[in-house]
């Protein structure tokens, strides 16, 4: 709550007469759990201290249909939402999100590829990585996705995400395709066939997972000796649960980006755009990655993160040389057909 010292506006007049003037309460919708906790401590609390605007945190599963329903009904309760890249493409095209200009986000050249959009700025940059249990695999562990697919060289079950997206990319890397070339291959019918043919070679040795919690539990119980997994989830297990796991960054990996978007017509649209402008400053973006092992969008933020924490991020220079970005356009165009084919393959 703030009072204005002059009486030159209607708001100021109310303040000068003793009526309270309240800062905006901005509803920000994220992914819950420790992700939300890191945002509160690293970003939102400093933002409130700097501006007086209160952040109300809610969580969701990224359903763009919820935003669409609010906008169409005119009953909008979300101000800012974190959405996955394919949902960003859809929501922006439908006019559900406010376009953001460089005076809000900063120079696009200062962002990592894929972390800035016409309607959004990266809330987090995550990776799907190869991880193995050093308790289950003694000595030298897997060094590549080819090793991951080699059940003779590395006996034991391995976890794998039960979906086409993420899994087809890993299959092609296992078949010798460099991360930078994976989507060139996947954009051809022969390339898709090649990915499924590679999956055929490992299918009997796979324990399929549909949630990161399930995948981590399978690794912890010894049901699998290695798995694909979101990097921050693994880092949490290593740092906080003292698990003896190793991430094989140099096997190659893909990174994806969730992006903050301002809901068009929200009650606090103007204040929400200003929030994104505040967040787009490198120092403020770094606040999240200092506490959580997902990267930022702004390249300059890396220099503001302690080296021991930077070493855990997919966006560090040491790791990015092994990385490529998930192609949101490809999956927007092909997800329905490829997921249908994957489901049919899985049931064979």
Order of alpha helices (4+ residues) and beta strands (2+ residues): alpha-beta-alpha-alpha-beta-alpha-beta-alpha-alpha-beta-beta-alpha-beta-alpha-alpha-alpha-beta-alpha-beta-alpha-beta-beta-alpha-alpha-alpha-alpha-beta-alpha
